[in-house]
Structure formats: C-alpha cells, structure tokens
Amino acid sequence: MIRVFLLLYILSFTLMAKGQLLLGMESPKYESRAVWLTTIGGIDWPHSYAQSSRTIQKQQEELRTILDQLQQAGVNQVLLQTRIRATTLYPSSLEPWDGCLSGIPGKSPGYDALAFAIDECHRRGMELHAWIVTIPIGKWESAGCRQLRKRYPAIVKRIGPDGFMNPEKAQTAHYLADLCEEITRKYDVDGIHLDYIRYPETWKLKVSAHQGRQYITHIVETIYQRVKAIKPYVKLSCAPIGKHDDLARYSSFGWNAFSRVCQDVQGWLRQGLMDQIFPMMYFRGQQFYPFAIDWHEQSCGRIITPGLGIYMLDPREKDWSLDVVTREMSLLRQYGMGHAYFRSRFLTNNVKGIYDYVCHFDRTPALVPPMTWATSHRPAAPTALENKQGILSWQHEGRAHGDTLYNIYASDKYPVDTERGEHLIAAKVRNTTITLPAQGRQPWFYAVTATNRYGIESAACQQAPPPPHPAASADMLACEGRWLTLPSRPSDVKENTLLVVEDAYGRQVKVIPWKGERTDVSMLENGIYRLRSISATGRSHHWGFFRISR
C-alpha cells in the first residue's frame, strides 16, 4: 500500500512547480485531514452483512477500498463510529454488538471490526480515532437502549421514542469512562472522539445553563482522566456544535454549543481537557467564516479541525455548489487549521467533484500536528539509511520500544529539506524498511525521521549522496553555473531543430534553438538536467546531462 502511494506521490510532481500547488497554496507539512466514517445503518460502511467467511472477506475488502480512496485523498485521521447507539463494533464486555456488521443486533460478525480497521488504517499511515456517540442510546426498544436501561435504569431517560443517558447522573460519567477505558486498553487507537457530548436539543433543562455545563464538563473530565492514565498519547477530541456562541457582530441564531446545549468547549481547551476538536461547521458564508476564526483564536494551541458539511453538496440535501466548500478549505488552510469531511461516502462518491478537488488540494501527505503540550521529548534520529535496489532501509535504537514510527522524505536535492511538506512521501511507517516505486534514471535523495506517538519528530537521517552514475558521468556537458556549453550541431541536423532541457522528473523546463556555442541557464535552480534535441518531425535524441551547482 505504501508503495502505491509513493508512486502516486512521485507522479504528482508533474503537477507542481517550485513547491507550490497548482491551486496556488503551499502544501503544509502539518495539517489534520480527517473524515467521519459512519457505521450506523451501514450508511458509509458496511454495505453488506458478515455472516460467513466469504461475506466477512467481502465486508473487509469494502473497507480496504474506502481506506485506499481516503489515503489517495490525503486523509490522515479516520473517525470510525465505534459506539453507535449503546452498541459497538467490537466485542465489548459492556454493550452488545451493533447489527450493522452481521445484520442481527447483538450477534458477532465473526471478526473484530475495530481491530481490523485499526490495522488497515495504520498500514496506510493514517490515525484511527474511535468515535463514541455518548448521550443518545437509540430507540427505546432497540437492543442497546433496552439492555442499558435494564442494567442502569437510573441513568436512562426517555424523550419521545428515543432513549438518552442522563448527564446529570454521576454514574453516566463513570459508565462512559468505563467504555472509553475498555477501548483504550484493548486497542491501539490513536484517539477517543466524543460525539453528542451535550444535552439533547429536546431536553427540557430544569437546572441553570451554568449547572448544565458543569454536568457535561464532569463527563469530559472523567473520560479524560481515565484515558490519559492508560495511554497519555491517545488524543481526546470531540465534535461540538459548529458555533461556540454568539459573536459580537454575528448571531448564531439560537444554535450554538455554549448557551444552547451546555458544551463549554472553549473552556475544555483552556483547561487542557481536549487535544483536538472537530466543530461541526456545516454552514456557509457568514455563518461559517467568523465562527471558524473564533475557534482558531480560542484554540489554546490545540488542534482545530472544523468539520465541512460536504453532504450539503448532494442535490437531495442543500445542493450547494462545490465552491462553497473549496473556499472554506482555503480559509482553513490560510489560518493553519485542518479540515474534516462529513461524511466518507459523499467524499468517495465524488459528489459534484469534491473528491477530485481534494486529491489536488491535498495531493501530498501531511502529518497530524504534534502534541507539543503533552511532551517535549524528542526521539533519537535513525541511522544507516540506504537504498539498495529500491529497498529503503535504516536502523534505529528506539525500534524495540514499539511506539516509534517513521516519516520518509524525498527530493532531487541534497540534503533533503524535511521541513517542506511536499518532500514528505510516507508518514507513520511502522517498519524500518519500505519498498520504493521504480524511478528509472531520476536522481532522488531520501531522509527519514523517527517520531513518537505524540508526533514529535527526531532530527533527520540523510541518505548519503550516491556517486555519479557512470553513464551520466560519461556524457556530462560543461556548465559553469550560468552558461551551458552546447554540443556541436552535426551537419545533418536541420536549422529548425530545437534543444529541450528537462529536469530530474522529466519535465520540460526550457526550449532553445540550436544555435551558437552556449546558452544562458541562470534561471534554473541547482540540480541535474538532461539535454535532448527534437526535430520538426518529432524525432528525439539524447545529448547528455549537465549539473548546475552554484
């Protein structure tokens, strides 16, 4: 899988110029790019039931295909709906299986879907966050709600046909923390993602809004303490209402996190209870931009990844035009925020061309921003990086610890600048070798860094520059930095033959008439170039390489 992605990365250079994307915006090294992968009713996945070995494989292959598409779109965080409605995607000691996997609520699909999804995401260098739907527990007679209210009747409340956990009961916080602890202990998740961590909008609040916020905050605190005591690098995040509160110049029109549903999310950021937030900003225009900037200004240095309502592009929804979302993405990148897509199916189905756009906008990989507030420890750098017949390998003393990952960088210039996002070709590699795609005669240099689970990188280990290729050395043309000495034009070559200069990626960078003894190449950057001729009939001939080194 990494090999396929590296090949896509190298091909993407044909669409780039001097590190700038065609869309006119530099590709950042650090950027959260997330997607919600919804499992309730199988609306994103799965679309078939696992009831035999054959159908298990079919269900798993469908997820692999989705993850391949997400990887190619630059996604680095998958929020997988894991607790659905008091039901789960894994064998839980607390709640029954959800029916989306086997087709029968409470019945095992024959495999651990959460463990499978984690392995597949990690194989692609993506994080997996267990998405926990907290307060809603489904229809009153559904399997999850029925079991929970029989075991803990005091913490379940009915509103119309639906059941909800009561945030005002202390046991609610402990039960949800038990669930998050179970997942954190049993699975190699990268995050616990809390959804609907608020009062339902249909709840008739009988306490003050301030007291209501204290109840919700108590749940968050309890979960935070439980998760961090086990694995402090696991990110705790939430998906709040997209507008924190009314702003001085812009009204939320009664739909906000703080005043309406008692989510003090900016307070959680100040208290350090959240590592990342994914505000559900499924709005446009002045209901989006000022509120997004407000989240950025109140981030307290944590990761802000606004959720984009790409489902609104669907003609059956609001039928937004594509540029509504693309303008929002540009603003978020301008302010150094990430972006998340709701939901996976609308992205991979390429509704109104959103997938095509994302593949251009996020055409090079990005790292999830590091958790610098959690640790300052920097891993030791890898050593002995070498490329033997397309196998890149290195050594590292931290490999034995199990929580060390590796980021791979590539460039046609030495040393590789690992601070530039466009040089990143693979993230969070778990082995100390990777297979590189075939590159022909292109001169590439590599670097590797170690990273811990907090995302803190080591210094780079650079691959030693190889000696000049014998074939290239034999036909090196003279170039003193500004002037390239041209080959003597044979008598049988016609006057209208042109000389073409190509860069290390085979891209045409300069075309010159074949006249005189030399030509000015001062506009070219340092590197290795190829000179060839092309006749009026299209016949091409290789004349040699030249190096610019000023």
Summary of the structure (lengths in Angstrom):
residues: 550
radius of gyration: 27.2
end to end distance: 38.9
largest distance: 97.0
contacts: 1799
relative contact order: 0.10
helix: 31%
strand: 25%
